[in-house]
Amino acid sequence: MAADSSAPLRGQVAVVTGGASGLGLGFATVLGRAGASVVISALPDSGVPAAVAQLSAQGITAVGHEGNVADLASVEALRDLALQWGRLDIWINNAGAPGIYGPTHQIPPHVFDRVLDANVRGVFHGTRTAVAAMLERGSGHVVNVWGKGARKPVPWQNAYASSKAWNRSFTRTVRGELKGTGVRVHGFDPGLVKTEMLGEVTVAPGMEKRVQALPYVVGLWGQTPEQAAAPVLRLLIQDRDDHEDLTVPTVVTRGLRSALKGNLRRSKRIKMNVRTLDLTD
């Protein structure tokens, strides 16, 4: 029987970590509209029930889970919740934490630990847990979300950028290990996504002026969460290895289009709240 082109994921079950808002909710929406039943997970008190209600209002079958991807037991509980539907087809490791903008020697250890927990430990836990379950069926897709720093060093954002470089290497390593098993591991770099988190910037003292151009950069190349998440469907259906949003043609064409639309006008810029970290604590 041919697949339903309007719902190519019908009957499949997808997990999205960090799925209560922003890009994660965008992923859940895109997968749900394509027919998948969706399990979204996020930290407690981060809006999981409201996100489930929003998805359900669109006719998407969705349930929520509150937990922390840095805790393996919590991730395994998320897997068990998904398997209550009898299968696990897609797992998107989207949960992540930003660092602070500033020199490496000024990054407090607790900030580094927070980035490490979400962006490294969380991806490891999610990939490990999902792959083990998928191997039992001989099929499935894991998507690890990359970001700035995945392909080259990024000064002043070393904690975050280095975690994404690790993510890219980790993803490709696991992909090589799984050849021939029917389980696929993909990398997904969404580019700039217009979210509340993007507008909340923490900087080291003296770095405030260096982030003043961010609203203009987002105005030129930023996308809504659903726009940024949309290519994940092609990634899964066409079984591609990776997706990279900000290719050279995209940078040129989207930048010109955004400028013509007036996206650099003050009324259309993202609101940015810059907080200077108190390093005396």
Buried (B, 14 or more C-beta within 10 A) or exposed (E): EEEEEEBBBEBBBBBBBBBBBBBBBBBBBBBBBBBBBBBBBBBEEBBBEEBBEBBEEEEBBBBBBBBBBBBBEBBBBBBEBBBEBEBBBBBBBBBBBBBBBBEBEBBBEEBBBBBBBBBBBBBBBBBBBBBEBBBEEEBBBBBBBBBBBBEEEBEBBBBBBBBBBBBBEBBBEBBEEBEEEEBBBBBBBBBBBBBEBBBEBBBBEEBBEBBEEBBEBBBBBBBBBBBBBBBBBEBBBEEBEBBBBBEEEEBEEBBEEBEEEEBBEEEEBBEBEBEBBEEEE
